């Protein structure tokens, strides 16, 4: 939680505070894809085809440091690592669900 407070510190506007945490590219999509349960790195990468492994790794690390997800490495061969939302991360569900509904209602704008 200290990391979460540190990232949002210095932002007086609540929206600005929230965007300091989830506004980075791919962050909301990662959180959205973890809402239905744990995912492995490769599964997340397939769900985010425009992302790169380097960026995905960085975002996952940031979200873990912020306390929004956990990373669990299993002692198996081959290695298996899963990412799962924490209770704090799951509090974003209504916001992400609302964005999803809003996105479904958007109609493509026709060029003039």
C-alpha distances in whole Angstrom, upper triangle without the diagonal:
4,5,5,6,9,10,11,12,16,16,18,19,17,18,18,14,14,16,15,12,15,18,18,22,21,18,19,21,19,17,21,22,20,20,23,22,21,23,24,24,27,27,24,27,29,28,27,30,30,27,27,26,25,23,22,20,18,17,16,14,12,11,10,8,6,6,9,12,13,16,19,22,25,28,30,33,32,28,26,23,21,18,17,14,11,12,9,11,14,14,15,19,21,20,21,24,25,25,27,29,30,30,33,35,35,39,39,41,45,46,49
4,5,5,6,9,10,10,14,15,18,19,17,19,18,14,15,17,14,13,16,19,19,22,22,19,21,23,21,20,23,25,22,23,26,25,24,25,26,25,29,29,26,28,31,30,29,32,31,28,28,27,25,23,22,21,19,18,17,15,13,13,12,9,8,9,12,14,15,18,21,23,27,29,32,34,34,30,28,25,23,20,20,17,15,16,13,15,18,17,18,22,24,22,23,27,27,27,29,32,32,33,35,37,37,40,41,42,46,47,50
4,5,5,6,9,10,13,14,17,18,17,18,16,13,13,15,12,10,13,16,15,19,19,16,18,21,19,17,21,22,20,22,25,23,22,23,24,23,26,26,23,25,28,27,25,28,27,24,24,23,21,19,19,18,15,14,14,12,9,10,10,6,5,8,10,13,14,16,19,22,25,28,30,33,32,28,26,23,21,18,18,16,14,16,13,14,17,17,17,21,23,21,22,25,26,25,27,30,30,30,33,35,35,38,38,40,43,44,47
4,5,5,6,9,12,12,15,16,14,15,13,10,10,12,10,7,11,13,14,17,18,14,16,19,17,15,19,21,19,19,23,22,21,22,24,23,26,26,23,25,28,26,24,28,27,24,24,24,22,20,19,18,16,14,14,13,10,9,10,8,5,7,9,12,14,17,20,23,26,29,32,34,33,29,27,23,22,18,17,15,13,14,10,11,15,14,14,18,19,18,19,22,23,22,24,27,27,27,30,32,32,35,36,37,41,41,44
4,6,5,6,10,11,13,14,13,14,13,9,11,13,11,10,13,15,16,20,21,17,19,22,21,19,22,24,22,23,26,26,25,26,27,27,30,30,27,28,31,29,28,31,30,27,28,27,25,23,22,22,19,17,18,16,13,13,14,11,9,11,12,16,18,20,24,26,30,33,35,37,36,33,31,27,25,22,21,18,16,16,13,14,17,16,16,20,21,20,21,24,25,24,27,29,29,29,33,34,34,37,38,39,42,43,46
4,6,5,9,10,13,15,14,16,14,10,12,13,10,10,14,15,16,19,21,18,19,23,21,20,23,25,24,25,28,27,26,27,28,27,30,30,27,28,31,30,28,31,29,26,27,26,24,21,22,21,18,17,18,16,12,13,14,11,9,12,14,17,19,21,24,27,30,33,35,37,36,33,31,27,26,23,22,20,18,19,16,17,20,19,19,23,24,22,23,26,27,26,28,31,30,31,34,35,35,38,38,39,43,43,46
4,6,8,9,12,13,13,13,11,8,9,10,7,7,10,12,12,16,17,14,16,19,18,17,21,23,22,23,26,26,25,25,26,24,28,28,24,25,28,27,25,27,26,23,24,23,21,19,19,19,15,14,15,14,10,11,13,11,8,12,13,16,18,20,24,26,30,32,35,36,35,32,30,26,25,21,21,19,18,19,15,15,19,18,17,20,22,19,20,24,24,23,25,28,27,27,31,32,31,35,35,36,39,39,42
4,6,6,9,10,9,10,8,5,7,9,6,7,10,12,13,17,18,15,16,20,19,18,21,23,22,23,26,26,26,27,28,27,30,29,26,27,30,28,26,29,27,25,26,26,24,21,21,21,18,16,18,17,13,13,15,13,10,13,14,17,20,22,26,29,32,35,37,39,38,34,32,28,27,23,22,19,18,18,15,15,18,16,16,19,20,18,19,23,22,21,24,27,26,26,30,31,30,33,34,35,38,39,41
4,6,8,10,11,12,10,7,10,12,9,11,14,15,16,20,22,19,20,24,23,22,25,27,26,26,30,30,29,30,31,30,33,33,29,31,34,32,29,32,31,28,29,29,27,24,24,24,21,19,21,20,16,16,18,15,13,16,17,20,23,25,29,31,35,37,40,42,40,37,35,31,30,26,25,23,21,21,18,19,22,20,19,23,24,21,23,26,26,25,28,30,29,30,33,34,33,37,37,38,41,41,44
4,6,9,11,12,10,8,12,13,10,13,16,16,17,21,23,21,22,25,25,24,27,29,29,29,33,33,32,33,34,32,35,35,32,33,36,33,31,34,32,29,30,31,28,25,26,26,23,22,24,22,19,19,21,19,16,19,20,24,26,28,32,34,38,41,43,45,43,40,38,34,33,29,29,26,25,25,21,22,25,22,22,25,26,23,25,28,27,26,29,31,30,31,34,35,34,37,37,37,40,41,43
4,6,7,9,6,5,9,10,8,11,14,14,16,19,22,19,20,23,24,22,25,27,27,27,31,31,31,32,33,32,35,34,30,31,34,32,29,32,30,28,29,30,28,25,26,26,23,21,23,22,19,19,21,19,16,19,19,23,26,28,32,35,38,41,43,45,43,40,38,34,32,29,28,25,24,24,20,20,23,20,19,23,23,20,22,25,24,23,26,28,26,27,31,31,30,33,34,34,37,37,39
4,6,9,7,7,11,12,11,14,16,16,19,22,24,22,22,26,26,24,26,30,29,29,32,33,34,34,36,35,37,37,33,34,37,34,32,35,33,31,33,34,32,28,29,30,26,24,26,26,22,22,24,22,19,22,22,25,28,31,35,37,41,44,46,48,46,43,41,37,35,31,30,27,26,25,21,22,24,21,20,24,23,20,23,26,24,23,27,28,27,28,31,31,31,34,35,34,38,38,40
4,5,5,6,9,10,11,13,15,14,17,20,23,20,20,23,24,23,24,27,27,27,30,31,32,33,35,34,36,35,31,33,35,32,30,33,31,29,31,33,31,27,28,29,26,23,25,26,22,21,24,23,19,22,21,25,28,31,34,37,41,44,46,47,46,43,40,36,34,30,29,26,25,24,20,21,23,20,18,21,20,18,20,23,21,20,24,25,23,25,28,28,27,30,31,31,34,35,37
4,5,5,6,9,10,11,12,13,16,19,21,18,17,21,22,20,21,25,24,23,27,28,29,30,32,31,34,33,29,31,33,30,28,31,29,28,30,31,30,26,26,27,25,22,23,24,20,19,22,21,17,19,18,22,25,28,31,35,38,41,43,45,43,40,37,34,31,27,26,22,22,20,17,17,19,16,15,18,17,14,17,20,18,18,21,22,21,23,26,26,26,29,30,30,34,35,37
4,5,5,6,9,10,10,10,14,16,18,16,15,18,20,18,19,22,23,22,25,27,28,28,30,29,32,30,27,28,30,27,25,28,26,25,28,29,28,24,24,26,23,20,22,23,19,18,21,21,17,19,18,21,25,27,31,34,37,41,42,44,42,39,36,33,30,26,25,22,22,21,17,17,18,16,14,17,16,12,15,17,16,15,18,20,18,19,23,23,22,25,26,27,30,31,33
4,5,5,6,9,10,9,12,15,18,15,15,19,20,19,20,23,24,23,27,28,29,29,30,29,31,31,27,28,30,27,25,28,26,24,26,28,26,22,23,24,21,19,21,22,18,17,21,20,16,19,18,21,25,27,31,34,37,40,42,43,42,38,36,32,30,26,26,22,22,22,18,18,20,18,16,19,19,15,17,20,19,17,21,22,20,21,25,25,24,27,28,28,31,32,34
4,6,5,7,9,10,12,16,17,15,15,19,19,17,19,22,22,22,26,26,27,27,29,28,30,29,26,27,30,27,25,28,26,24,26,27,25,22,22,23,20,17,19,19,16,15,18,17,13,16,15,19,22,24,28,31,34,38,39,41,40,36,34,30,28,24,23,20,19,19,15,15,18,16,14,18,18,15,17,20,19,18,21,23,22,23,26,27,26,29,30,31,34,35,37
4,5,5,6,8,11,14,15,12,11,15,16,14,16,19,19,18,22,23,23,24,26,25,28,26,23,24,27,24,22,25,24,22,24,25,24,20,20,21,19,16,17,18,15,13,16,16,12,14,13,16,20,22,26,29,32,36,37,39,37,34,31,28,25,22,20,17,17,17,13,13,15,13,11,14,14,11,13,16,15,14,18,20,19,19,23,24,23,27,28,28,32,33,36
4,5,5,4,8,11,13,10,10,14,15,14,15,19,19,19,23,24,24,24,26,24,26,25,22,23,25,22,20,23,21,20,22,23,22,18,18,20,17,14,17,17,14,13,17,16,13,16,14,17,21,23,27,29,33,36,37,39,37,34,31,28,26,22,21,18,19,19,16,14,17,15,12,16,16,12,13,17,16,14,17,20,18,18,22,23,22,25,25,26,30,30,33
4,6,6,8,11,13,11,12,15,16,15,17,20,20,20,24,25,24,24,25,24,26,26,22,23,26,23,21,24,22,20,21,22,20,17,18,18,15,13,15,16,12,12,15,14,11,14,14,17,20,22,26,28,32,35,36,38,36,33,31,27,25,22,21,19,19,19,16,15,18,16,14,18,19,15,16,20,19,18,20,23,22,22,25,26,25,28,28,29,33,33,36
4,6,7,11,12,9,10,13,13,12,14,17,16,17,21,21,21,21,22,21,24,23,19,21,23,21,19,22,21,18,20,20,19,16,15,16,14,11,13,13,9,9,12,11,8,11,10,13,16,18,22,25,28,31,33,35,33,30,27,24,22,18,17,15,15,16,12,11,14,13,12,15,16,14,14,18,18,16,19,22,21,21,24,26,25,28,29,30,33,34,37
4,6,8,9,6,6,10,10,9,11,14,14,15,18,19,19,19,20,19,22,21,17,18,21,18,16,19,18,16,18,19,18,14,14,15,13,10,12,13,10,9,13,13,10,12,10,13,16,18,22,24,28,31,32,34,32,29,26,23,21,17,16,14,15,16,13,11,13,13,10,13,14,11,11,15,15,13,15,18,18,17,21,22,22,25,25,27,30,31,34
4,6,8,7,7,11,12,12,13,16,17,18,21,22,22,21,23,21,23,22,18,19,21,19,16,19,17,15,17,19,18,14,14,16,14,11,14,15,12,12,16,16,13,16,14,16,20,21,25,27,30,34,35,36,34,31,29,25,23,20,20,17,19,20,17,14,17,16,13,16,17,13,13,16,16,13,16,19,17,17,20,22,21,23,23,24,28,28,31
4,6,6,8,10,11,12,14,16,16,18,21,22,21,20,21,18,20,20,16,17,19,17,14,17,14,12,14,15,14,10,11,13,11,8,12,13,10,11,14,15,13,16,14,16,19,19,23,25,28,31,32,33,31,28,26,23,21,18,19,17,19,21,18,15,18,18,15,18,19,16,15,18,19,16,18,21,20,19,22,24,22,25,24,26,29,29,32
4,6,8,8,10,12,13,14,16,18,21,21,21,19,19,17,18,18,14,14,16,14,11,13,11,9,11,13,13,9,10,13,11,9,12,14,12,12,16,17,16,18,16,17,20,20,23,25,28,31,32,32,30,28,25,22,21,18,19,18,20,22,20,17,19,20,16,18,20,17,15,18,19,15,17,20,19,17,20,22,21,23,22,23,26,27,30
4,6,5,6,9,10,10,12,14,17,18,17,15,16,14,15,14,11,11,13,11,8,11,9,7,10,12,12,8,8,11,10,8,10,13,12,11,14,16,15,17,14,15,17,17,21,22,25,28,29,29,27,25,22,19,18,15,16,15,18,20,18,15,17,18,15,16,18,16,13,16,17,14,15,18,18,16,19,21,20,22,22,24,27,27,31
4,5,5,6,9,10,11,13,16,16,16,15,16,14,16,15,12,13,15,13,11,14,13,11,13,14,14,10,9,11,10,6,8,11,9,8,12,13,12,13,11,11,15,16,19,21,24,28,28,29,27,25,22,19,17,13,14,13,15,17,15,11,14,15,12,13,16,13,11,15,16,14,15,18,18,17,20,22,21,24,24,26,29,30,33
4,5,5,6,9,10,11,14,15,16,15,17,16,18,16,12,14,16,12,11,15,14,13,16,16,17,13,12,14,14,10,11,14,13,10,14,16,14,15,11,12,16,17,21,23,26,29,30,31,29,26,24,20,18,15,14,12,15,16,14,11,12,13,9,10,12,10,8,11,12,10,11,14,14,13,16,19,18,21,22,24,27,28,32
4,5,5,6,9,10,12,14,14,13,15,14,15,13,9,11,12,9,8,11,11,11,14,15,16,13,11,14,14,11,11,15,14,12,15,18,16,17,13,13,16,17,20,22,25,28,28,29,27,25,22,19,17,14,14,13,16,18,16,13,13,15,12,12,14,12,9,12,13,11,11,14,15,13,15,18,18,20,21,23,26,28,31
4,5,5,6,9,11,12,11,10,11,10,12,11,7,9,11,9,8,12,12,10,13,13,14,11,8,11,12,8,8,12,12,9,12,15,14,14,11,10,13,13,16,18,21,24,25,26,24,21,18,15,13,10,10,10,13,16,15,11,12,14,12,12,15,14,11,14,16,14,14,17,18,17,19,22,21,24,24,27,30,31,35
4,5,5,6,10,10,11,11,13,13,15,13,10,13,14,12,12,15,16,14,16,16,17,14,12,14,14,10,9,13,12,9,11,14,13,12,9,9,12,13,16,19,22,25,26,27,26,23,20,17,14,10,9,8,11,12,11,7,8,11,8,9,12,11,8,11,14,12,12,16,17,16,18,21,21,24,25,28,31,32,36
4,5,5,8,10,11,11,14,14,16,13,10,13,14,10,11,15,16,15,18,18,19,17,14,16,17,13,13,16,16,13,15,18,16,16,12,12,15,16,19,21,24,27,27,29,27,25,21,19,15,12,11,10,13,14,14,10,10,12,9,8,11,10,7,8,11,10,9,13,14,13,15,18,18,21,22,25,28,30,34
4,6,7,8,9,8,11,11,12,9,7,10,11,8,9,13,14,14,16,16,18,16,13,15,16,13,12,16,16,13,15,18,17,17,13,12,14,15,17,19,21,24,24,26,24,22,18,16,13,10,10,10,14,15,16,12,11,14,12,11,14,14,10,11,15,13,12,15,17,16,17,20,21,23,24,27,30,32,35
4,6,5,6,6,10,11,13,10,8,12,13,11,12,16,17,16,18,17,19,17,13,15,16,13,11,14,15,12,13,16,15,14,11,9,11,12,14,16,18,22,22,24,22,20,16,14,10,8,6,6,10,12,13,9,9,12,11,10,14,14,11,13,16,15,14,17,20,19,20,23,24,26,27,30,33,35,39
4,6,8,10,13,15,16,13,12,15,16,13,15,18,20,19,21,20,22,20,17,18,19,16,14,17,17,14,15,18,17,15,11,11,13,15,16,19,21,25,25,27,26,23,20,17,13,11,8,7,10,11,12,9,7,10,9,7,11,12,9,10,13,14,12,15,18,17,18,21,22,25,27,30,33,35,39
4,7,9,13,15,16,13,12,16,16,13,16,19,21,20,22,22,24,22,18,20,22,19,16,20,20,17,17,21,20,18,14,13,14,16,17,19,20,24,24,26,24,22,19,17,13,12,9,9,12,13,15,12,10,13,13,10,13,15,12,12,16,16,14,17,19,19,19,22,24,26,28,31,34,36,40
4,7,10,13,15,12,12,15,16,14,16,19,22,20,22,21,23,21,18,18,20,18,15,18,19,16,15,19,19,16,13,11,12,13,13,16,17,20,20,23,21,19,16,14,10,9,6,8,11,12,14,12,10,14,14,12,16,17,15,15,19,19,17,20,23,22,22,26,27,30,31,34,37,39,43
4,7,10,12,10,10,13,14,13,15,19,21,19,20,18,20,19,15,16,18,16,13,15,17,14,13,17,17,15,13,10,9,9,10,12,13,17,17,19,18,16,12,10,6,5,4,7,10,13,15,12,12,16,16,15,18,19,17,18,21,21,20,23,25,24,25,28,29,32,33,36,39,41,44
4,7,8,6,6,10,11,10,12,15,18,16,17,15,17,17,13,13,16,14,11,14,16,14,14,18,18,17,14,11,11,10,10,12,13,17,16,18,16,14,10,8,5,5,7,10,13,16,17,14,14,18,17,16,20,20,18,19,22,21,20,23,25,24,24,28,29,31,31,34,37,39,42
4,6,5,6,9,10,11,13,15,17,15,15,13,15,15,12,12,15,14,11,14,16,15,14,18,19,18,16,12,12,9,10,10,11,14,14,15,13,11,8,6,5,6,9,12,15,19,20,17,18,21,20,20,23,23,21,22,25,24,23,26,28,26,27,31,31,33,33,36,39,40,44
4,5,5,6,9,10,11,12,14,12,11,9,11,12,8,8,12,12,9,12,14,14,13,17,18,18,16,13,12,10,11,11,13,16,15,16,13,11,9,7,7,8,11,14,17,20,21,17,19,22,21,21,24,24,21,23,26,24,23,26,28,26,27,30,30,32,32,35,37,38,42
4,5,5,6,9,10,11,13,12,11,9,13,13,10,11,14,14,12,15,18,17,17,20,22,21,19,16,16,14,14,14,15,18,16,16,13,12,10,10,10,11,14,17,20,23,24,20,21,25,23,23,26,25,22,24,27,25,23,27,28,26,27,30,30,32,31,34,36,37,41
4,5,5,6,9,10,14,12,13,12,15,15,11,13,16,15,13,16,18,17,17,21,22,21,18,16,16,14,15,15,16,19,18,18,16,15,12,11,10,10,12,15,19,21,22,19,19,22,21,20,23,23,20,21,24,22,20,24,25,23,24,27,27,29,29,32,34,36,39
4,5,5,6,9,11,10,11,10,13,12,8,10,13,11,10,14,15,14,15,18,19,18,16,13,14,13,15,16,17,21,20,20,18,16,14,12,10,9,11,13,17,20,20,16,17,20,18,18,21,20,17,18,21,20,18,22,23,21,22,25,25,27,27,30,32,34,37
4,5,5,6,9,7,8,7,11,10,7,10,13,12,11,14,16,16,17,20,21,21,18,16,17,15,17,17,19,22,21,21,18,17,15,13,13,12,15,17,20,23,23,19,20,23,21,21,24,23,19,21,24,21,20,24,25,22,23,27,26,27,27,29,32,33,36
4,5,6,9,9,10,10,14,14,11,13,16,15,15,18,20,19,20,23,24,24,21,19,20,18,19,20,21,24,22,22,19,18,16,15,14,14,17,18,22,25,25,21,22,25,22,21,24,23,20,21,24,21,19,23,24,21,22,25,25,26,25,28,30,31,35
4,6,9,9,12,12,15,14,11,14,16,14,14,18,19,17,19,22,22,22,19,17,19,18,20,21,22,25,24,24,22,21,18,16,15,14,15,16,20,23,22,19,19,22,19,18,21,20,16,17,20,18,16,19,20,17,18,22,21,23,23,26,28,29,33
4,6,6,9,10,13,11,9,12,14,12,13,16,17,16,18,21,21,22,19,17,19,18,21,21,24,26,26,26,23,22,19,18,16,15,17,17,21,23,23,19,20,22,19,19,21,20,16,18,20,17,16,20,20,17,19,22,21,23,22,24,27,28,31
4,6,8,10,13,12,10,14,16,15,16,19,20,19,21,24,24,25,22,21,22,21,23,23,25,28,27,26,23,23,21,19,19,18,20,21,24,27,26,23,23,26,23,22,25,23,20,21,23,20,19,22,22,19,20,24,22,23,22,24,26,27,31
4,7,10,12,10,10,14,15,14,16,19,19,19,22,24,24,25,22,22,23,22,25,25,28,30,29,29,26,25,23,22,21,19,21,22,25,28,27,23,24,26,23,23,25,23,20,22,23,20,19,22,22,19,20,23,22,23,21,23,25,25,29
4,7,8,7,7,10,11,10,12,15,15,16,18,20,21,22,20,19,20,19,22,22,25,27,27,27,24,22,21,19,18,17,19,20,23,26,24,21,23,25,22,22,25,22,19,22,23,20,20,23,23,20,22,25,24,25,24,26,28,28,32
4,5,5,6,9,10,11,12,14,15,16,18,20,21,23,21,19,20,19,21,21,24,26,25,25,22,21,20,18,18,17,20,21,24,27,26,23,25,27,24,25,27,25,22,25,27,24,23,27,27,24,26,29,28,29,27,29,31,31,35
4,6,5,6,8,10,10,12,14,15,16,18,20,21,20,18,18,16,18,18,20,22,22,21,19,17,16,14,15,15,18,20,22,26,25,22,24,26,24,25,28,26,23,26,28,25,25,29,29,26,28,31,30,32,30,32,34,35,38
4,6,5,6,9,10,11,12,14,15,17,18,20,19,18,18,16,19,19,22,23,23,23,21,19,18,16,17,16,19,20,23,26,25,22,25,27,24,26,29,27,24,27,29,26,26,30,30,28,30,33,31,33,32,33,36,36,39
4,5,5,6,9,10,10,12,14,15,16,18,17,16,17,16,19,20,23,25,25,25,23,21,20,17,17,15,18,19,21,24,22,19,22,24,21,23,26,23,21,24,26,23,23,27,27,24,27,30,28,30,29,30,33,33,36
4,5,5,6,9,10,11,12,14,15,17,15,14,15,13,16,17,20,22,23,23,20,18,17,14,14,12,15,15,18,21,20,17,19,21,19,20,23,22,19,22,24,21,21,25,25,23,25,28,27,29,28,31,33,34,37
4,6,5,6,9,10,11,12,14,15,15,13,13,11,14,14,18,20,20,21,19,16,15,12,12,11,14,15,18,21,20,17,20,22,21,22,25,24,21,24,26,24,24,28,28,26,29,32,31,33,32,34,37,37,41
4,6,5,6,9,10,11,12,14,14,13,14,13,16,17,20,23,24,24,22,19,18,15,15,13,16,16,18,21,19,17,20,22,20,22,25,23,21,24,26,24,24,28,28,26,29,32,31,33,32,34,37,37,40
4,5,5,6,8,10,10,12,11,11,12,12,16,17,21,23,24,25,23,20,19,15,14,12,14,13,15,18,16,14,17,18,16,18,21,19,17,21,22,20,21,24,24,23,26,28,27,30,29,31,34,35,38
4,5,5,6,9,10,11,9,8,9,8,12,14,17,20,21,22,21,17,15,12,11,8,10,11,13,16,15,12,15,17,16,18,21,19,17,21,23,21,21,25,26,24,26,29,29,32,31,33,36,37,41
4,6,5,6,9,10,10,9,9,9,12,13,17,20,21,23,21,18,16,13,12,10,12,13,14,17,16,14,17,19,18,20,23,22,20,24,26,24,25,28,29,27,30,33,32,35,35,36,39,40,43
4,5,5,6,9,9,9,11,11,15,17,21,23,25,26,25,21,20,16,15,12,14,13,14,16,14,12,16,17,16,19,22,20,19,22,24,22,23,27,27,26,29,31,30,33,33,35,38,39,42
4,5,5,6,5,6,8,10,14,16,20,23,24,26,25,21,19,15,13,10,10,9,10,13,11,9,12,14,13,15,18,17,16,19,21,20,21,24,24,24,26,29,29,32,32,34,37,38,41
4,5,5,6,5,6,7,11,13,17,20,22,24,23,19,17,13,12,9,9,9,9,12,11,10,13,15,15,17,20,19,18,21,24,23,23,27,28,27,29,32,32,35,35,37,41,42,45
4,5,8,8,9,10,14,16,19,22,24,26,25,22,20,16,15,13,13,12,11,14,12,12,15,17,16,19,22,21,21,24,25,24,26,29,29,29,32,34,34,37,37,39,42,43,46
4,6,8,10,12,16,18,22,25,27,29,28,24,22,18,17,14,13,11,10,12,9,9,13,14,13,17,19,18,18,21,23,22,23,26,27,27,29,31,31,35,35,37,40,41,44
4,6,7,10,13,17,20,23,25,28,27,23,21,17,15,12,11,9,7,9,7,7,11,12,13,15,18,18,18,20,22,22,23,26,27,27,29,32,32,35,36,38,42,43,46
4,7,10,14,17,20,23,25,27,26,23,20,16,14,10,9,6,5,8,6,4,8,9,9,12,15,14,14,17,19,19,20,23,23,23,26,28,29,32,33,35,38,40,43
4,7,10,13,16,20,21,24,23,19,16,13,10,7,5,4,5,8,8,6,9,12,12,13,17,17,15,18,21,20,21,24,25,25,26,29,30,33,34,36,39,41,44
4,6,10,13,16,18,21,20,16,14,10,8,6,5,6,6,10,11,10,12,15,15,16,20,20,19,21,24,24,24,27,28,28,30,33,33,36,37,39,42,44,47
4,7,10,13,15,17,16,13,10,7,6,5,7,9,10,14,14,13,15,18,18,19,23,23,21,24,26,26,26,29,30,29,31,34,34,37,38,40,43,44,48
4,6,10,12,15,14,11,8,5,5,6,8,11,12,15,17,16,17,20,21,21,25,26,24,26,29,28,28,31,33,32,33,37,37,40,40,43,46,47,51
4,7,9,11,11,7,6,4,7,9,11,15,16,19,21,19,21,24,24,25,29,29,27,29,32,31,31,34,36,34,36,39,39,42,42,45,48,49,52
4,6,9,9,7,5,6,8,11,13,17,18,21,23,22,23,26,27,27,31,31,29,31,34,34,33,36,38,36,37,41,41,44,44,47,50,51,55
4,7,9,6,7,9,12,15,17,21,22,25,27,25,26,30,30,31,34,35,33,34,38,37,36,39,41,40,41,44,45,47,47,50,53,54,58
4,6,5,6,10,12,16,18,22,23,27,28,27,28,31,32,31,35,36,33,35,38,38,36,39,41,40,40,44,45,47,47,50,52,53,57
3,5,8,11,14,18,21,24,26,30,31,29,30,34,34,34,37,38,35,36,40,39,37,41,43,41,41,45,45,47,47,50,52,53,57
4,6,10,13,17,20,23,25,29,30,28,29,33,32,32,36,36,33,35,38,37,35,39,41,38,39,43,43,45,44,47,49,50,54
4,7,10,14,17,20,22,26,27,25,26,30,29,30,33,33,31,33,36,35,33,37,39,37,38,41,41,43,43,46,48,49,53
4,7,10,13,17,19,22,24,22,23,26,26,26,30,30,27,29,32,31,30,33,35,34,34,38,38,40,40,43,46,47,51
4,7,10,14,16,19,20,18,20,23,23,23,27,27,24,26,30,29,28,31,33,31,32,36,36,38,38,41,44,45,49
4,7,10,13,16,17,15,16,20,19,19,23,24,21,23,26,25,24,28,30,28,29,33,33,36,36,39,42,43,47
4,7,10,13,14,12,13,16,16,16,20,20,18,20,23,22,22,25,27,26,27,30,31,33,34,37,39,41,45
4,6,10,11,9,10,13,13,13,17,18,16,18,21,21,20,23,25,25,26,29,30,33,33,36,39,41,45
4,7,8,5,6,9,10,10,14,15,13,15,18,18,18,21,23,23,24,27,28,31,32,35,38,40,43
4,5,5,6,9,10,12,15,16,15,17,20,20,21,23,25,25,27,29,30,34,35,37,41,43,46
4,5,5,7,9,10,13,15,15,16,19,20,20,23,24,25,27,29,30,34,35,38,41,43,46
4,5,5,8,10,12,13,14,16,18,18,20,22,23,24,26,28,29,32,34,36,40,41,44
4,5,6,8,11,11,11,13,16,16,17,19,21,21,23,25,26,30,31,33,37,38,42
4,5,6,9,10,10,11,14,15,15,18,19,20,21,24,25,29,30,33,36,38,42
4,5,7,8,10,11,13,14,15,17,19,20,21,23,25,28,30,32,36,38,41
4,6,5,6,9,10,11,12,14,15,16,18,20,21,25,27,29,32,34,37
4,5,5,6,8,10,10,12,14,15,16,18,20,23,25,28,31,34,37
4,6,5,6,9,10,10,12,14,15,17,18,22,24,27,30,33,36
4,5,5,6,9,10,11,12,14,16,17,20,22,24,28,30,33
4,5,5,6,9,10,10,12,14,15,19,21,23,27,29,32
4,5,5,6,9,10,11,13,15,18,20,23,26,29,32
4,5,5,6,9,10,11,13,16,19,21,25,27,30
4,5,5,6,9,10,11,14,16,18,22,24,27
4,5,5,6,9,10,13,15,18,22,24,27
4,5,5,6,9,12,15,18,21,24,27
4,5,5,7,10,13,15,19,21,24
4,5,5,9,10,13,17,19,22
4,6,8,11,14,17,20,23
4,6,10,12,15,19,21
4,7,9,12,15,18
4,6,9,12,15
4,6,9,13
4,6,9
4,6
4
